[in-house]
Amino acid sequence: METIDLEYTDIFDDNKVKKLSFSKHLINKKFKQESLFALLVDGKSMEPIIKDRTVIVTDLSQKELIPDAIYIIYYEDKMWVKKCDLTNNTFVSINPNFSHLVYDITQTHIVGRVLLSFTNL
């Protein structure tokens, strides 16, 4: 089995660096392995698809916007996980409780496209 090994910082566990290993076959989209990045999500704005404290895997080389795809974006000195709404040229939250978190595409920097998430049950 071909595995991918990534590291991420667990901000909920004294900023410990943790390892994530998984089969490369779990990613069902094209990707550049050398551009993969793991991140621990802090927040509920993308629930139920991406839950709070989920580890996500992002391809930093994928910046082309695809309708309804999920991206990490950079806005006002913070990184956000948001869905692309090309109809309105915005990045939006999925959770209706966070519908106020809407960012104009032209005012953000696209960090990369989210390809995979790992959630504890």
Chimera marker file (.cmm) of the C-alpha trace (Angstrom):
<marker_set name="trace">
<marker id="1" x="0.000" y="0.000" z="0.000" r="1" g="1" b="0" radius="0.5"/>
<marker id="2" x="1.339" y="3.406" z="-0.969" r="1" g="1" b="0" radius="0.5"/>
<marker id="3" x="1.000" y="5.789" z="1.948" r="1" g="1" b="0" radius="0.5"/>
<marker id="4" x="1.243" y="9.516" z="2.368" r="1" g="1" b="0" radius="0.5"/>
<marker id="5" x="2.767" y="10.867" z="5.574" r="1" g="1" b="0" radius="0.5"/>
<marker id="6" x="2.003" y="14.424" z="6.655" r="1" g="1" b="0" radius="0.5"/>
<marker id="7" x="2.397" y="16.410" z="9.859" r="1" g="1" b="0" radius="0.5"/>
<marker id="8" x="0.092" y="18.963" z="11.435" r="1" g="1" b="0" radius="0.5"/>
<marker id="9" x="0.078" y="21.015" z="14.623" r="1" g="1" b="0" radius="0.5"/>
<marker id="10" x="-2.594" y="20.113" z="17.170" r="1" g="1" b="0" radius="0.5"/>
<marker id="11" x="-3.569" y="23.461" z="18.663" r="1" g="1" b="0" radius="0.5"/>
<marker id="12" x="-5.832" y="21.663" z="21.143" r="1" g="1" b="0" radius="0.5"/>
<marker id="13" x="-2.962" y="19.556" z="22.544" r="1" g="1" b="0" radius="0.5"/>
<marker id="14" x="-0.241" y="22.053" z="23.524" r="1" g="1" b="0" radius="0.5"/>
<marker id="15" x="0.696" y="22.665" z="19.861" r="1" g="1" b="0" radius="0.5"/>
<marker id="16" x="2.146" y="19.182" z="19.521" r="1" g="1" b="0" radius="0.5"/>
<marker id="17" x="3.198" y="18.200" z="16.025" r="1" g="1" b="0" radius="0.5"/>
<marker id="18" x="1.345" y="15.029" z="15.059" r="1" g="1" b="0" radius="0.5"/>
<marker id="19" x="1.666" y="12.643" z="12.147" r="1" g="1" b="0" radius="0.5"/>
<marker id="20" x="-1.035" y="11.624" z="9.724" r="1" g="1" b="0" radius="0.5"/>
<marker id="21" x="-0.507" y="8.539" z="7.540" r="1" g="1" b="0" radius="0.5"/>
<marker id="22" x="-3.041" y="7.335" z="5.003" r="1" g="1" b="0" radius="0.5"/>
<marker id="23" x="-3.327" y="5.465" z="1.728" r="1" g="1" b="0" radius="0.5"/>
<marker id="24" x="-2.837" y="7.708" z="-1.285" r="1" g="1" b="0" radius="0.5"/>
<marker id="25" x="-5.830" y="5.918" z="-2.814" r="1" g="1" b="0" radius="0.5"/>
<marker id="26" x="-8.161" y="7.714" z="-0.388" r="1" g="1" b="0" radius="0.5"/>
<marker id="27" x="-7.791" y="10.858" z="-2.490" r="1" g="1" b="0" radius="0.5"/>
<marker id="28" x="-10.091" y="10.450" z="-5.487" r="1" g="1" b="0" radius="0.5"/>
<marker id="29" x="-9.016" y="13.630" z="-7.297" r="1" g="1" b="0" radius="0.5"/>
<marker id="30" x="-5.820" y="14.557" z="-9.117" r="1" g="1" b="0" radius="0.5"/>
<marker id="31" x="-3.196" y="15.898" z="-6.733" r="1" g="1" b="0" radius="0.5"/>
<marker id="32" x="0.481" y="16.711" z="-6.374" r="1" g="1" b="0" radius="0.5"/>
<marker id="33" x="1.811" y="14.730" z="-3.441" r="1" g="1" b="0" radius="0.5"/>
<marker id="34" x="4.607" y="17.235" z="-2.789" r="1" g="1" b="0" radius="0.5"/>
<marker id="35" x="1.972" y="19.993" z="-2.441" r="1" g="1" b="0" radius="0.5"/>
<marker id="36" x="-0.185" y="18.275" z="0.192" r="1" g="1" b="0" radius="0.5"/>
<marker id="37" x="-0.682" y="20.038" z="3.517" r="1" g="1" b="0" radius="0.5"/>
<marker id="38" x="-2.538" y="18.840" z="6.639" r="1" g="1" b="0" radius="0.5"/>
<marker id="39" x="-4.378" y="21.231" z="8.932" r="1" g="1" b="0" radius="0.5"/>
<marker id="40" x="-6.526" y="20.853" z="12.046" r="1" g="1" b="0" radius="0.5"/>
<marker id="41" x="-9.800" y="22.786" z="11.723" r="1" g="1" b="0" radius="0.5"/>
<marker id="42" x="-10.865" y="25.051" z="14.589" r="1" g="1" b="0" radius="0.5"/>
<marker id="43" x="-14.513" y="25.979" z="14.139" r="1" g="1" b="0" radius="0.5"/>
<marker id="44" x="-17.991" y="24.814" z="13.166" r="1" g="1" b="0" radius="0.5"/>
<marker id="45" x="-18.721" y="26.988" z="10.126" r="1" g="1" b="0" radius="0.5"/>
<marker id="46" x="-18.340" y="24.095" z="7.672" r="1" g="1" b="0" radius="0.5"/>
<marker id="47" x="-20.420" y="21.532" z="9.575" r="1" g="1" b="0" radius="0.5"/>
<marker id="48" x="-21.824" y="19.041" z="8.834" r="1" g="1" b="0" radius="0.5"/>
<marker id="49" x="-19.329" y="18.357" z="6.009" r="1" g="1" b="0" radius="0.5"/>
<marker id="50" x="-16.199" y="19.353" z="7.932" r="1" g="1" b="0" radius="0.5"/>
<marker id="51" x="-16.584" y="19.156" z="11.694" r="1" g="1" b="0" radius="0.5"/>
<marker id="52" x="-14.739" y="21.116" z="14.356" r="1" g="1" b="0" radius="0.5"/>
<marker id="53" x="-11.316" y="19.540" z="15.106" r="1" g="1" b="0" radius="0.5"/>
<marker id="54" x="-11.226" y="17.636" z="11.810" r="1" g="1" b="0" radius="0.5"/>
<marker id="55" x="-7.885" y="17.138" z="10.098" r="1" g="1" b="0" radius="0.5"/>
<marker id="56" x="-8.118" y="18.177" z="6.451" r="1" g="1" b="0" radius="0.5"/>
<marker id="57" x="-5.697" y="17.546" z="3.601" r="1" g="1" b="0" radius="0.5"/>
<marker id="58" x="-5.247" y="20.324" z="1.076" r="1" g="1" b="0" radius="0.5"/>
<marker id="59" x="-3.366" y="20.461" z="-2.210" r="1" g="1" b="0" radius="0.5"/>
<marker id="60" x="-1.547" y="23.798" z="-2.201" r="1" g="1" b="0" radius="0.5"/>
<marker id="61" x="-1.027" y="23.597" z="-5.970" r="1" g="1" b="0" radius="0.5"/>
<marker id="62" x="-4.772" y="23.648" z="-6.712" r="1" g="1" b="0" radius="0.5"/>
<marker id="63" x="-5.945" y="27.240" z="-6.895" r="1" g="1" b="0" radius="0.5"/>
<marker id="64" x="-8.296" y="27.033" z="-9.874" r="1" g="1" b="0" radius="0.5"/>
<marker id="65" x="-11.832" y="27.654" z="-8.661" r="1" g="1" b="0" radius="0.5"/>
<marker id="66" x="-14.332" y="24.840" z="-9.056" r="1" g="1" b="0" radius="0.5"/>
<marker id="67" x="-18.001" y="25.439" z="-8.167" r="1" g="1" b="0" radius="0.5"/>
<marker id="68" x="-18.925" y="24.031" z="-4.747" r="1" g="1" b="0" radius="0.5"/>
<marker id="69" x="-15.378" y="22.816" z="-4.027" r="1" g="1" b="0" radius="0.5"/>
<marker id="70" x="-13.924" y="23.556" z="-0.599" r="1" g="1" b="0" radius="0.5"/>
<marker id="71" x="-10.780" y="25.651" z="-0.217" r="1" g="1" b="0" radius="0.5"/>
<marker id="72" x="-8.505" y="27.081" z="2.390" r="1" g="1" b="0" radius="0.5"/>
<marker id="73" x="-8.463" y="30.809" z="1.818" r="1" g="1" b="0" radius="0.5"/>
<marker id="74" x="-6.483" y="33.591" z="3.434" r="1" g="1" b="0" radius="0.5"/>
<marker id="75" x="-8.415" y="36.687" z="4.458" r="1" g="1" b="0" radius="0.5"/>
<marker id="76" x="-7.520" y="39.430" z="6.959" r="1" g="1" b="0" radius="0.5"/>
<marker id="77" x="-4.496" y="37.590" z="8.382" r="1" g="1" b="0" radius="0.5"/>
<marker id="78" x="-6.403" y="34.348" z="8.995" r="1" g="1" b="0" radius="0.5"/>
<marker id="79" x="-6.924" y="31.111" z="7.128" r="1" g="1" b="0" radius="0.5"/>
<marker id="80" x="-10.511" y="30.000" z="6.596" r="1" g="1" b="0" radius="0.5"/>
<marker id="81" x="-12.070" y="26.833" z="5.206" r="1" g="1" b="0" radius="0.5"/>
<marker id="82" x="-14.901" y="27.793" z="2.858" r="1" g="1" b="0" radius="0.5"/>
<marker id="83" x="-16.975" y="26.522" z="-0.064" r="1" g="1" b="0" radius="0.5"/>
<marker id="84" x="-16.647" y="28.226" z="-3.447" r="1" g="1" b="0" radius="0.5"/>
<marker id="85" x="-19.858" y="29.878" z="-4.665" r="1" g="1" b="0" radius="0.5"/>
<marker id="86" x="-19.007" y="30.969" z="-8.196" r="1" g="1" b="0" radius="0.5"/>
<marker id="87" x="-22.569" y="32.160" z="-8.842" r="1" g="1" b="0" radius="0.5"/>
<marker id="88" x="-21.977" y="35.007" z="-6.359" r="1" g="1" b="0" radius="0.5"/>
<marker id="89" x="-18.169" y="35.108" z="-6.619" r="1" g="1" b="0" radius="0.5"/>
<marker id="90" x="-17.819" y="34.362" z="-2.934" r="1" g="1" b="0" radius="0.5"/>
<marker id="91" x="-16.512" y="31.839" z="-0.455" r="1" g="1" b="0" radius="0.5"/>
<marker id="92" x="-19.212" y="30.799" z="1.997" r="1" g="1" b="0" radius="0.5"/>
<marker id="93" x="-19.832" y="28.752" z="5.127" r="1" g="1" b="0" radius="0.5"/>
<marker id="94" x="-21.960" y="25.630" z="4.915" r="1" g="1" b="0" radius="0.5"/>
<marker id="95" x="-23.366" y="25.820" z="8.442" r="1" g="1" b="0" radius="0.5"/>
<marker id="96" x="-26.357" y="28.239" z="8.391" r="1" g="1" b="0" radius="0.5"/>
<marker id="97" x="-25.350" y="29.506" z="11.859" r="1" g="1" b="0" radius="0.5"/>
<marker id="98" x="-22.300" y="31.053" z="10.190" r="1" g="1" b="0" radius="0.5"/>
<marker id="99" x="-23.990" y="32.452" z="7.088" r="1" g="1" b="0" radius="0.5"/>
<marker id="100" x="-22.497" y="35.863" z="7.927" r="1" g="1" b="0" radius="0.5"/>
<marker id="101" x="-19.023" y="34.511" z="7.056" r="1" g="1" b="0" radius="0.5"/>
<marker id="102" x="-18.990" y="35.322" z="3.345" r="1" g="1" b="0" radius="0.5"/>
<marker id="103" x="-15.844" y="36.462" z="1.556" r="1" g="1" b="0" radius="0.5"/>
<marker id="104" x="-15.579" y="38.058" z="-1.871" r="1" g="1" b="0" radius="0.5"/>
<marker id="105" x="-13.307" y="35.978" z="-4.092" r="1" g="1" b="0" radius="0.5"/>
<marker id="106" x="-11.435" y="39.083" z="-5.257" r="1" g="1" b="0" radius="0.5"/>
<marker id="107" x="-10.535" y="40.010" z="-1.659" r="1" g="1" b="0" radius="0.5"/>
<marker id="108" x="-9.069" y="36.631" z="-0.677" r="1" g="1" b="0" radius="0.5"/>
<marker id="109" x="-5.970" y="34.638" z="-1.422" r="1" g="1" b="0" radius="0.5"/>
<marker id="110" x="-6.568" y="30.988" z="-2.327" r="1" g="1" b="0" radius="0.5"/>
<marker id="111" x="-4.216" y="28.759" z="-0.341" r="1" g="1" b="0" radius="0.5"/>
<marker id="112" x="-5.361" y="25.453" z="-1.825" r="1" g="1" b="0" radius="0.5"/>
<marker id="113" x="-8.202" y="23.031" z="-2.434" r="1" g="1" b="0" radius="0.5"/>
<marker id="114" x="-9.336" y="20.670" z="0.317" r="1" g="1" b="0" radius="0.5"/>
<marker id="115" x="-9.242" y="17.079" z="-0.929" r="1" g="1" b="0" radius="0.5"/>
<marker id="116" x="-9.826" y="14.934" z="2.142" r="1" g="1" b="0" radius="0.5"/>
<marker id="117" x="-10.941" y="15.121" z="5.760" r="1" g="1" b="0" radius="0.5"/>
<marker id="118" x="-10.441" y="12.880" z="8.777" r="1" g="1" b="0" radius="0.5"/>
<marker id="119" x="-12.968" y="13.097" z="11.602" r="1" g="1" b="0" radius="0.5"/>
<marker id="120" x="-13.000" y="11.251" z="14.904" r="1" g="1" b="0" radius="0.5"/>
<marker id="121" x="-16.379" y="9.717" z="15.711" r="1" g="1" b="0" radius="0.5"/>
<link id1="1" id2="2" r="1" g="1" b="0" radius="0.2"/>
<link id1="2" id2="3" r="1" g="1" b="0" radius="0.2"/>
<link id1="3" id2="4" r="1" g="1" b="0" radius="0.2"/>
<link id1="4" id2="5" r="1" g="1" b="0" radius="0.2"/>
<link id1="5" id2="6" r="1" g="1" b="0" radius="0.2"/>
<link id1="6" id2="7" r="1" g="1" b="0" radius="0.2"/>
<link id1="7" id2="8" r="1" g="1" b="0" radius="0.2"/>
<link id1="8" id2="9" r="1" g="1" b="0" radius="0.2"/>
<link id1="9" id2="10" r="1" g="1" b="0" radius="0.2"/>
<link id1="10" id2="11" r="1" g="1" b="0" radius="0.2"/>
<link id1="11" id2="12" r="1" g="1" b="0" radius="0.2"/>
<link id1="12" id2="13" r="1" g="1" b="0" radius="0.2"/>
<link id1="13" id2="14" r="1" g="1" b="0" radius="0.2"/>
<link id1="14" id2="15" r="1" g="1" b="0" radius="0.2"/>
<link id1="15" id2="16" r="1" g="1" b="0" radius="0.2"/>
<link id1="16" id2="17" r="1" g="1" b="0" radius="0.2"/>
<link id1="17" id2="18" r="1" g="1" b="0" radius="0.2"/>
<link id1="18" id2="19" r="1" g="1" b="0" radius="0.2"/>
<link id1="19" id2="20" r="1" g="1" b="0" radius="0.2"/>
<link id1="20" id2="21" r="1" g="1" b="0" radius="0.2"/>
<link id1="21" id2="22" r="1" g="1" b="0" radius="0.2"/>
<link id1="22" id2="23" r="1" g="1" b="0" radius="0.2"/>
<link id1="23" id2="24" r="1" g="1" b="0" radius="0.2"/>
<link id1="24" id2="25" r="1" g="1" b="0" radius="0.2"/>
<link id1="25" id2="26" r="1" g="1" b="0" radius="0.2"/>
<link id1="26" id2="27" r="1" g="1" b="0" radius="0.2"/>
<link id1="27" id2="28" r="1" g="1" b="0" radius="0.2"/>
<link id1="28" id2="29" r="1" g="1" b="0" radius="0.2"/>
<link id1="29" id2="30" r="1" g="1" b="0" radius="0.2"/>
<link id1="30" id2="31" r="1" g="1" b="0" radius="0.2"/>
<link id1="31" id2="32" r="1" g="1" b="0" radius="0.2"/>
<link id1="32" id2="33" r="1" g="1" b="0" radius="0.2"/>
<link id1="33" id2="34" r="1" g="1" b="0" radius="0.2"/>
<link id1="34" id2="35" r="1" g="1" b="0" radius="0.2"/>
<link id1="35" id2="36" r="1" g="1" b="0" radius="0.2"/>
<link id1="36" id2="37" r="1" g="1" b="0" radius="0.2"/>
<link id1="37" id2="38" r="1" g="1" b="0" radius="0.2"/>
<link id1="38" id2="39" r="1" g="1" b="0" radius="0.2"/>
<link id1="39" id2="40" r="1" g="1" b="0" radius="0.2"/>
<link id1="40" id2="41" r="1" g="1" b="0" radius="0.2"/>
<link id1="41" id2="42" r="1" g="1" b="0" radius="0.2"/>
<link id1="42" id2="43" r="1" g="1" b="0" radius="0.2"/>
<link id1="43" id2="44" r="1" g="1" b="0" radius="0.2"/>
<link id1="44" id2="45" r="1" g="1" b="0" radius="0.2"/>
<link id1="45" id2="46" r="1" g="1" b="0" radius="0.2"/>
<link id1="46" id2="47" r="1" g="1" b="0" radius="0.2"/>
<link id1="47" id2="48" r="1" g="1" b="0" radius="0.2"/>
<link id1="48" id2="49" r="1" g="1" b="0" radius="0.2"/>
<link id1="49" id2="50" r="1" g="1" b="0" radius="0.2"/>
<link id1="50" id2="51" r="1" g="1" b="0" radius="0.2"/>
<link id1="51" id2="52" r="1" g="1" b="0" radius="0.2"/>
<link id1="52" id2="53" r="1" g="1" b="0" radius="0.2"/>
<link id1="53" id2="54" r="1" g="1" b="0" radius="0.2"/>
<link id1="54" id2="55" r="1" g="1" b="0" radius="0.2"/>
<link id1="55" id2="56" r="1" g="1" b="0" radius="0.2"/>
<link id1="56" id2="57" r="1" g="1" b="0" radius="0.2"/>
<link id1="57" id2="58" r="1" g="1" b="0" radius="0.2"/>
<link id1="58" id2="59" r="1" g="1" b="0" radius="0.2"/>
<link id1="59" id2="60" r="1" g="1" b="0" radius="0.2"/>
<link id1="60" id2="61" r="1" g="1" b="0" radius="0.2"/>
<link id1="61" id2="62" r="1" g="1" b="0" radius="0.2"/>
<link id1="62" id2="63" r="1" g="1" b="0" radius="0.2"/>
<link id1="63" id2="64" r="1" g="1" b="0" radius="0.2"/>
<link id1="64" id2="65" r="1" g="1" b="0" radius="0.2"/>
<link id1="65" id2="66" r="1" g="1" b="0" radius="0.2"/>
<link id1="66" id2="67" r="1" g="1" b="0" radius="0.2"/>
<link id1="67" id2="68" r="1" g="1" b="0" radius="0.2"/>
<link id1="68" id2="69" r="1" g="1" b="0" radius="0.2"/>
<link id1="69" id2="70" r="1" g="1" b="0" radius="0.2"/>
<link id1="70" id2="71" r="1" g="1" b="0" radius="0.2"/>
<link id1="71" id2="72" r="1" g="1" b="0" radius="0.2"/>
<link id1="72" id2="73" r="1" g="1" b="0" radius="0.2"/>
<link id1="73" id2="74" r="1" g="1" b="0" radius="0.2"/>
<link id1="74" id2="75" r="1" g="1" b="0" radius="0.2"/>
<link id1="75" id2="76" r="1" g="1" b="0" radius="0.2"/>
<link id1="76" id2="77" r="1" g="1" b="0" radius="0.2"/>
<link id1="77" id2="78" r="1" g="1" b="0" radius="0.2"/>
<link id1="78" id2="79" r="1" g="1" b="0" radius="0.2"/>
<link id1="79" id2="80" r="1" g="1" b="0" radius="0.2"/>
<link id1="80" id2="81" r="1" g="1" b="0" radius="0.2"/>
<link id1="81" id2="82" r="1" g="1" b="0" radius="0.2"/>
<link id1="82" id2="83" r="1" g="1" b="0" radius="0.2"/>
<link id1="83" id2="84" r="1" g="1" b="0" radius="0.2"/>
<link id1="84" id2="85" r="1" g="1" b="0" radius="0.2"/>
<link id1="85" id2="86" r="1" g="1" b="0" radius="0.2"/>
<link id1="86" id2="87" r="1" g="1" b="0" radius="0.2"/>
<link id1="87" id2="88" r="1" g="1" b="0" radius="0.2"/>
<link id1="88" id2="89" r="1" g="1" b="0" radius="0.2"/>
<link id1="89" id2="90" r="1" g="1" b="0" radius="0.2"/>
<link id1="90" id2="91" r="1" g="1" b="0" radius="0.2"/>
<link id1="91" id2="92" r="1" g="1" b="0" radius="0.2"/>
<link id1="92" id2="93" r="1" g="1" b="0" radius="0.2"/>
<link id1="93" id2="94" r="1" g="1" b="0" radius="0.2"/>
<link id1="94" id2="95" r="1" g="1" b="0" radius="0.2"/>
<link id1="95" id2="96" r="1" g="1" b="0" radius="0.2"/>
<link id1="96" id2="97" r="1" g="1" b="0" radius="0.2"/>
<link id1="97" id2="98" r="1" g="1" b="0" radius="0.2"/>
<link id1="98" id2="99" r="1" g="1" b="0" radius="0.2"/>
<link id1="99" id2="100" r="1" g="1" b="0" radius="0.2"/>
<link id1="100" id2="101" r="1" g="1" b="0" radius="0.2"/>
<link id1="101" id2="102" r="1" g="1" b="0" radius="0.2"/>
<link id1="102" id2="103" r="1" g="1" b="0" radius="0.2"/>
<link id1="103" id2="104" r="1" g="1" b="0" radius="0.2"/>
<link id1="104" id2="105" r="1" g="1" b="0" radius="0.2"/>
<link id1="105" id2="106" r="1" g="1" b="0" radius="0.2"/>
<link id1="106" id2="107" r="1" g="1" b="0" radius="0.2"/>
<link id1="107" id2="108" r="1" g="1" b="0" radius="0.2"/>
<link id1="108" id2="109" r="1" g="1" b="0" radius="0.2"/>
<link id1="109" id2="110" r="1" g="1" b="0" radius="0.2"/>
<link id1="110" id2="111" r="1" g="1" b="0" radius="0.2"/>
<link id1="111" id2="112" r="1" g="1" b="0" radius="0.2"/>
<link id1="112" id2="113" r="1" g="1" b="0" radius="0.2"/>
<link id1="113" id2="114" r="1" g="1" b="0" radius="0.2"/>
<link id1="114" id2="115" r="1" g="1" b="0" radius="0.2"/>
<link id1="115" id2="116" r="1" g="1" b="0" radius="0.2"/>
<link id1="116" id2="117" r="1" g="1" b="0" radius="0.2"/>
<link id1="117" id2="118" r="1" g="1" b="0" radius="0.2"/>
<link id1="118" id2="119" r="1" g="1" b="0" radius="0.2"/>
<link id1="119" id2="120" r="1" g="1" b="0" radius="0.2"/>
<link id1="120" id2="121" r="1" g="1" b="0" radius="0.2"/>
</marker_set>
